[in-house]
C-alpha cells in the first residue's frame, strides 16, 4: 500500500521565456525561474530540504565549473540547504527532477527544489556548437559517426542536402535516423514537415516560446536545408532559459496548505541508460524501455495519456518518441503525425508547448521546461493551447549519445488528483 511519504507532488513551477537573453546571466535566469516556482507553490525557502541544480554548458562556455548550483542558489536564500550539481546532457533538468523525487521518497526531506538552466547562446557561435561535441565518447568520434551513418547505409540524399552553416552535430545523427526510417518504413520528408509545422503552430500561443511564428508544411519544406531530410524549422535552436519545480511528499502536502487543488502528482519518474543494441532492435530502444517501466510503475498504458511533451531536438526526434511511447506501432510515427492525432484537438496531443523545435532548447533546462508545460496543462492553465480535460500527462527527455541511442533517458508520468 502506498504511503503519504511515497506520494510525491509538484506544487510549484516556474519558467523564464526561452530564447535570447544576452543581458541576463545564468544566475539571473535561475533567480527568475526559482522565484516563480516558490511563489507558485506558496512555499517559503525555509521549507526546502534539498536543491538539485541542473546546468550543462556553463563550465564549457563560461568557465563556471564545480559549484554552479551554490553560486546561483545561495544568494537566493538557500544558505545551509544541501545543493547538488547535476549534468547529464540534454536530460540534465529531468535528472535533477528525478533526484528530487527520490530524495523525498527516501525521507531525506519533505520539500525539494529542482532547477534547470543554460545559456547556450555565446558571442562565439562556433563555441556554442562545439559544446555538443562532448555529447558522445570524445575518444572515438570517427567510430561514433560511422556507427550512426551505417544506420542509413545505401541511402543517397539529394544534391545540396547539407547546410554550409554551422549546426549541432546531433542534427547529422537525427538525419541518419530519418534516412533509415525512410528506407525501412517509407517515412517522407513531408511527414517530418507536418511535425515541425504543428509545433510551430502550437508555439504561437505560448508566450514563453522562442519561435512563435506559425509555419505551413510547404514553408517548412522550402526552408534552408540542414542535413537531409531536415530543414531549419525542423531543428531546435540555440536557447537561453531556466525552469524550476518545487516538490513535496504527500504527508507534507497534508500538513501544509500549499493549495492541494493545484498540486500535480508524480505517478512515475524513471531513468535508464543506453544498451549496445543493434539498429534493427528498435523495440529495445532506451526510451521505449524507460517508457515501459514508467507505465508499469504508474499502472497505466499509452492509451491512458491525455498529453505528452517529448524530446524533439528535431522533428525526427518527436517521431521516434511517439513510437517509443506506444502511441503507434514502430515504423508508423510518420503516418501518426500526418493523421493529425498529435496536434491539439487530436487523439494524443504532443508538444503543445511548441516543443524544443519552437519553444527552444536550453539544454540544462529542457526537461523542467517540459514539466512546466505538463503541470500547467493538468491544472488547466494553458489558455489557447489547453488540452481539454487533460488529467494524465507523460514526459520524455533524452540526453547524449552512446552507441546508436540516447546515453540517458527520463520518462515521467503526472496526474491531476
C-alpha positions as CSV (number, residue, x, y, z in Angstrom):
1,X,0.0,0.0,0.0
2,X,1.3,3.4,-1.0
3,X,2.0,5.7,2.0
4,X,1.8,9.5,2.0
5,X,5.5,9.6,2.2
6,X,5.8,7.7,-1.1
7,X,3.3,10.0,-2.8
8,X,5.2,12.9,-4.5
9,X,3.6,16.1,-5.7
10,X,4.7,19.1,-7.8
11,X,3.3,22.1,-6.0
12,X,5.1,24.9,-7.8
13,X,6.6,25.5,-11.2
14,X,8.4,28.5,-12.8
15,X,9.9,29.1,-16.2
16,X,11.5,32.1,-18.0
17,X,10.8,32.6,-21.7
18,X,13.2,30.5,-23.7
19,X,15.2,32.4,-26.4
20,X,17.9,35.1,-26.4
21,X,18.8,36.7,-23.1
22,X,22.1,38.4,-23.8
23,X,21.6,40.8,-20.9
24,X,20.9,38.1,-18.3
25,X,23.4,35.8,-16.6
26,X,22.8,32.2,-15.6
27,X,22.3,33.4,-12.0
28,X,19.7,35.9,-13.1
29,X,17.8,33.4,-15.2
30,X,17.9,31.0,-12.3
31,X,16.5,33.6,-9.9
32,X,13.6,34.3,-12.2
33,X,12.5,30.7,-12.5
34,X,13.1,29.9,-8.8
35,X,11.1,32.9,-7.6
36,X,8.2,32.0,-9.9
37,X,8.2,28.4,-8.6
38,X,8.4,29.3,-5.0
39,X,5.6,31.8,-5.3
40,X,3.5,29.4,-7.3
41,X,4.0,26.8,-4.5
42,X,3.2,29.4,-1.8
43,X,6.3,28.0,-0.2
44,X,8.9,29.6,1.9
45,X,12.6,28.9,1.3
46,X,13.0,27.6,4.8
47,X,10.8,24.6,3.8
48,X,13.2,23.4,1.2
49,X,15.3,20.5,2.4
50,X,17.4,19.8,-0.7
51,X,18.0,21.5,-4.0
52,X,19.2,20.0,-7.3
53,X,20.7,22.4,-9.8
54,X,21.0,21.3,-13.4
55,X,23.3,23.1,-15.9
56,X,25.1,21.6,-18.8
57,X,27.1,24.3,-20.6
58,X,28.2,26.9,-18.1
59,X,31.5,25.2,-17.4
60,X,32.4,24.8,-21.1
61,X,31.1,28.2,-22.3
62,X,31.9,30.5,-19.4
63,X,34.3,28.6,-17.1
64,X,31.9,28.2,-14.1
65,X,32.7,24.6,-13.1
66,X,32.1,22.6,-10.0
67,X,29.8,24.8,-7.8
68,X,27.3,26.3,-10.2
69,X,24.4,25.5,-8.0
70,X,25.9,27.1,-4.9
71,X,26.8,30.2,-6.9
72,X,23.3,30.6,-8.3
73,X,21.2,29.5,-5.3
74,X,23.0,30.6,-2.2
75,X,22.3,34.3,-2.9
76,X,18.6,33.5,-3.3
77,X,18.2,32.5,0.4
78,X,19.1,28.8,0.3
79,X,22.1,29.0,2.6
80,X,22.7,25.8,4.5
81,X,20.5,23.7,2.2
82,X,22.3,20.8,0.6
83,X,22.8,21.7,-3.1
84,X,23.6,19.1,-5.7
85,X,25.1,20.0,-9.1
86,X,23.7,17.9,-11.9
87,X,25.0,17.5,-15.5
88,X,23.5,14.7,-17.7
89,X,23.5,16.0,-21.3
90,X,20.1,17.1,-22.6
91,X,18.5,15.1,-19.8
92,X,20.1,17.3,-17.1
93,X,16.9,19.0,-15.8
94,X,15.0,15.8,-15.8
95,X,17.8,14.2,-13.8
96,X,17.6,17.0,-11.3
97,X,13.9,16.4,-11.0
98,X,14.3,12.6,-10.7
99,X,16.9,13.0,-7.9
100,X,14.5,15.4,-6.1
101,X,11.7,12.8,-6.3
102,X,13.8,10.1,-4.9
103,X,15.3,12.2,-2.1
104,X,11.7,12.9,-1.0
105,X,10.8,9.2,-1.2
106,X,13.9,8.3,0.9
107,X,12.7,10.6,3.7
108,X,15.7,12.9,3.4
109,X,13.4,16.0,3.0
110,X,9.8,17.0,2.9
111,X,10.2,19.6,0.2
112,X,12.8,19.8,-2.6
113,X,13.7,22.2,-5.4
114,X,14.7,21.1,-8.9
115,X,16.2,23.7,-11.2
116,X,17.5,23.6,-14.8
117,X,19.2,26.4,-16.6
118,X,21.5,27.1,-19.5
119,X,22.7,30.0,-21.5
120,X,23.6,28.4,-24.8
121,X,24.0,31.5,-26.9
122,X,27.6,32.6,-26.8
123,X,29.2,35.6,-28.7
124,X,31.3,32.9,-30.4
125,X,28.6,30.8,-32.1
126,X,31.2,28.2,-33.0
127,X,31.9,27.6,-29.3
128,X,28.1,27.1,-28.7
129,X,28.0,24.4,-31.3
130,X,31.3,22.9,-30.2
131,X,29.7,22.2,-26.8
132,X,27.6,19.4,-28.4
133,X,30.7,17.5,-29.4
134,X,31.1,16.4,-25.8
135,X,27.7,14.6,-26.0
136,X,29.3,11.3,-27.2
137,X,32.6,9.4,-26.5
138,X,35.2,12.1,-27.4
139,X,37.9,9.4,-27.7
140,X,36.2,7.7,-30.6
141,X,34.4,10.4,-32.7
142,X,35.0,8.8,-36.1
143,X,33.7,5.5,-34.9
144,X,30.7,7.1,-33.3
145,X,29.8,8.9,-36.6
146,X,30.4,5.8,-38.7
147,X,28.1,3.8,-36.5
148,X,25.3,6.3,-36.9
149,X,25.9,6.7,-40.7
150,X,25.7,2.9,-41.0
151,X,22.0,3.0,-40.0
152,X,21.2,4.6,-43.3
153,X,23.7,2.7,-45.4
154,X,22.9,2.9,-49.1
155,X,20.6,5.9,-48.8
156,X,21.6,8.6,-51.4
157,X,20.5,12.1,-50.3
158,X,19.6,14.7,-53.0
159,X,22.2,17.2,-54.1
160,X,22.9,20.2,-51.8
161,X,21.2,18.4,-48.9
162,X,23.6,19.7,-46.2
163,X,24.0,23.3,-45.0
164,X,27.2,25.2,-45.3
165,X,26.3,27.0,-42.0
166,X,27.3,25.7,-38.6
167,X,24.9,23.5,-36.8
168,X,24.8,20.9,-34.0
169,X,26.5,17.6,-35.0
170,X,23.5,15.9,-33.5
171,X,21.4,17.0,-36.5
172,X,23.5,14.6,-38.6
173,X,22.6,11.9,-36.1
174,X,18.9,12.7,-36.4
175,X,19.2,12.9,-40.2
176,X,20.7,9.4,-40.2
177,X,17.8,8.2,-38.1
178,X,15.4,9.7,-40.6
179,X,17.1,8.2,-43.6
180,X,17.0,4.8,-42.0
181,X,13.3,5.2,-41.3
182,X,12.7,6.3,-44.9
183,X,14.4,3.2,-46.2
184,X,12.7,0.7,-43.8
185,X,9.3,2.2,-43.2
186,X,8.6,4.7,-46.0
187,X,8.8,7.9,-44.0
188,X,8.6,11.0,-46.1
189,X,10.1,14.4,-45.7
190,X,6.6,15.9,-45.8
191,X,5.6,13.9,-42.7
192,X,8.6,15.4,-40.8
193,X,7.4,18.8,-42.1
194,X,4.0,18.1,-40.7
195,X,5.5,17.6,-37.3
196,X,7.5,20.8,-37.5
197,X,4.6,22.8,-38.8
198,X,2.4,21.5,-35.9
199,X,4.9,22.5,-33.3
200,X,5.4,26.0,-34.7
201,X,1.7,26.4,-34.7
202,X,1.4,25.2,-31.1
203,X,4.1,27.7,-30.0
204,X,2.2,30.6,-31.4
205,X,0.1,30.8,-28.3
206,X,3.0,30.1,-25.8
207,X,4.3,33.4,-24.5
208,X,7.4,31.6,-23.2
209,X,8.4,30.1,-26.6
210,X,11.4,31.2,-28.6
211,X,9.8,31.0,-32.0
212,X,6.1,31.9,-32.2
213,X,5.5,32.3,-35.9
214,X,3.2,29.6,-37.4
215,X,4.7,27.9,-40.5
216,X,2.9,25.9,-43.1
217,X,4.1,22.5,-44.2
218,X,5.2,24.0,-47.5
219,X,7.2,26.7,-45.8
220,X,9.0,24.1,-43.7
221,X,9.9,22.1,-46.8
222,X,11.2,25.1,-48.6
223,X,13.3,26.3,-45.7
224,X,17.1,26.1,-45.6
225,X,18.3,22.5,-45.6
226,X,20.4,21.4,-42.6
227,X,21.1,17.7,-43.1
228,X,18.6,15.9,-45.4
229,X,15.8,15.4,-44.8
230,X,15.9,18.0,-42.0
231,X,15.3,21.7,-42.8
232,X,16.0,24.5,-40.4
233,X,12.5,24.8,-38.9
234,X,12.7,21.0,-38.1
235,X,15.6,21.6,-35.7
236,X,15.8,23.1,-32.2
237,X,17.5,26.5,-31.9
238,X,20.2,27.6,-29.5
239,X,18.4,28.9,-26.5
240,X,18.9,30.6,-23.1
241,X,16.5,30.0,-20.3
242,X,15.6,28.4,-16.9
243,X,12.8,26.4,-15.3
244,X,12.2,25.1,-11.8
245,X,9.8,22.9,-9.8
246,X,9.0,22.6,-6.1
247,X,8.1,19.1,-5.0
248,X,6.9,17.7,-1.7
249,X,5.7,14.5,-0.2
250,X,2.0,13.6,0.2
251,X,2.5,13.8,4.0
252,X,3.9,17.3,3.7
253,X,1.0,18.3,1.5
254,X,-1.5,17.2,4.1
255,X,0.3,19.2,6.9
256,X,0.7,22.4,5.0
257,X,-1.8,24.5,3.0
258,X,0.0,24.9,-0.3
259,X,-3.1,24.6,-2.5
260,X,-3.8,20.9,-2.9
261,X,-6.2,21.7,-5.7
262,X,-3.3,22.8,-7.9
263,X,-0.9,20.1,-6.8
264,X,0.1,17.6,-9.5
265,X,1.0,14.0,-8.5
266,X,4.1,12.3,-9.9
267,X,2.9,8.8,-10.8
268,X,6.3,7.8,-12.2
269,X,9.8,9.1,-12.6
270,X,12.1,6.6,-14.3
271,X,15.6,6.9,-15.7
272,X,17.6,4.4,-17.7
273,X,20.9,4.3,-19.6
274,X,21.7,3.1,-23.1
275,X,22.4,-0.5,-24.2
276,X,24.6,-1.7,-27.0
277,X,21.7,-2.7,-29.2
278,X,21.7,-3.2,-33.0
279,X,20.0,-0.9,-35.4
280,X,17.2,-3.4,-36.1
281,X,16.4,-3.8,-32.4
282,X,14.1,-0.8,-32.2
283,X,11.9,-2.5,-29.5
284,X,15.0,-2.3,-27.2
285,X,15.4,1.5,-27.6
286,X,16.3,3.1,-24.3
287,X,13.3,5.4,-24.4
288,X,10.9,2.6,-25.1
289,X,12.3,0.6,-22.2
290,X,12.1,3.6,-19.9
291,X,8.5,4.3,-21.0
292,X,7.5,0.7,-20.4
293,X,9.0,0.9,-16.9
294,X,7.2,4.2,-16.2
295,X,3.8,2.8,-17.5
296,X,4.3,-0.3,-15.2
297,X,5.1,1.9,-12.2
298,X,2.0,4.1,-12.8
299,X,-0.3,1.2,-13.6
300,X,-1.2,2.8,-16.9
301,X,-0.6,2.5,-20.6
302,X,-0.2,4.7,-23.7
303,X,-4.0,4.7,-24.2
304,X,-4.4,6.5,-20.8
305,X,-2.2,9.5,-21.7
306,X,-4.0,12.8,-22.5
307,X,-1.0,14.9,-23.5
308,X,2.7,14.5,-24.0
309,X,5.9,16.5,-24.1
310,X,8.7,14.7,-25.9
311,X,12.3,15.5,-26.8
312,X,12.1,16.9,-30.3
313,X,15.6,18.3,-30.8
314,X,14.5,17.7,-34.3
315,X,11.2,16.7,-35.9
316,X,12.6,13.2,-36.3
317,X,13.1,13.1,-32.5
318,X,9.4,13.6,-31.9
319,X,8.5,10.9,-34.5
320,X,10.8,8.4,-32.8
321,X,9.5,9.1,-29.3
322,X,5.8,8.9,-30.3
323,X,6.7,5.3,-31.4
324,X,8.7,4.6,-28.3
325,X,5.9,5.9,-26.0
326,X,3.5,3.4,-27.7
327,X,1.2,6.0,-29.4
328,X,1.5,4.0,-32.6
329,X,3.3,0.8,-33.7
330,X,7.0,1.0,-34.5
331,X,7.5,2.4,-38.0
332,X,4.2,4.3,-38.1
333,X,5.2,7.6,-36.5
334,X,5.1,9.5,-39.8
335,X,1.5,8.3,-40.5
336,X,0.5,9.2,-36.9
337,X,1.7,12.8,-37.3
338,X,0.1,13.1,-40.8
339,X,-3.2,11.9,-39.4
340,X,-3.4,14.9,-37.1
341,X,-3.6,12.7,-34.0
342,X,-0.6,14.6,-32.3
343,X,-2.0,18.1,-32.8
344,X,-4.0,19.9,-30.2
345,X,-7.5,18.5,-30.7
346,X,-6.1,15.2,-31.8
347,X,-6.1,11.8,-30.1
348,X,-2.9,12.4,-28.2
349,X,-1.6,16.0,-28.5
350,X,2.3,16.0,-28.5
351,X,4.3,19.1,-27.6
352,X,1.5,21.6,-27.1
353,X,4.2,24.0,-25.8
354,X,5.8,24.0,-29.3
355,X,8.4,21.5,-28.3
356,X,12.2,22.1,-28.5
357,X,11.8,23.0,-32.2
358,X,9.8,26.1,-31.4
359,X,9.7,26.6,-27.6
360,X,13.5,26.4,-27.5
361,X,16.2,24.1,-26.1
362,X,18.4,25.5,-23.4
363,X,19.9,22.1,-22.7
364,X,20.2,22.2,-18.9
365,X,16.6,23.5,-18.6
366,X,14.7,21.5,-21.2
367,X,13.3,18.7,-19.1
368,X,11.9,21.0,-16.5
369,X,10.5,23.2,-19.2
370,X,8.6,20.1,-20.4
371,X,7.4,19.5,-16.8
372,X,6.3,23.2,-16.5
373,X,4.1,22.7,-19.6
374,X,2.5,19.5,-18.4
375,X,1.8,20.7,-14.9
376,X,0.2,23.8,-16.4
377,X,-1.9,21.6,-18.7
378,X,-3.1,19.4,-15.9
379,X,-4.0,22.5,-13.9
380,X,-6.0,23.8,-16.9
381,X,-3.9,27.0,-17.1
382,X,-2.7,26.9,-20.8
383,X,-5.2,29.2,-22.4
384,X,-5.5,28.8,-26.2
385,X,-3.3,25.7,-26.2
386,X,-5.1,24.0,-23.3
387,X,-5.8,20.3,-23.9
388,X,-9.5,19.9,-22.8
389,X,-10.0,17.5,-20.0
390,X,-6.3,16.6,-19.5
391,X,-5.8,14.5,-16.4
392,X,-2.8,12.3,-17.2
393,X,0.4,13.5,-18.9
394,X,3.7,12.0,-20.0
395,X,7.2,13.5,-20.5
396,X,10.2,12.0,-22.3
397,X,13.6,13.6,-22.2
398,X,16.9,12.1,-23.5
399,X,20.5,13.1,-23.4
400,X,23.7,12.5,-25.2
401,X,24.6,9.5,-27.5
402,X,26.1,6.1,-26.7
403,X,26.1,3.5,-29.4
404,X,23.1,4.3,-31.6
405,X,20.8,5.8,-29.0
406,X,20.5,8.3,-26.2
407,X,23.0,7.8,-23.4
408,X,20.4,8.6,-20.8
409,X,16.6,9.0,-20.7
410,X,13.9,10.0,-18.4
411,X,10.1,9.4,-18.6
412,X,7.8,11.0,-16.1
413,X,4.0,10.4,-15.7
414,X,1.9,13.0,-14.0
415,X,-1.7,13.2,-12.9
416,X,-4.2,15.7,-11.5
417,X,-5.9,14.1,-8.5
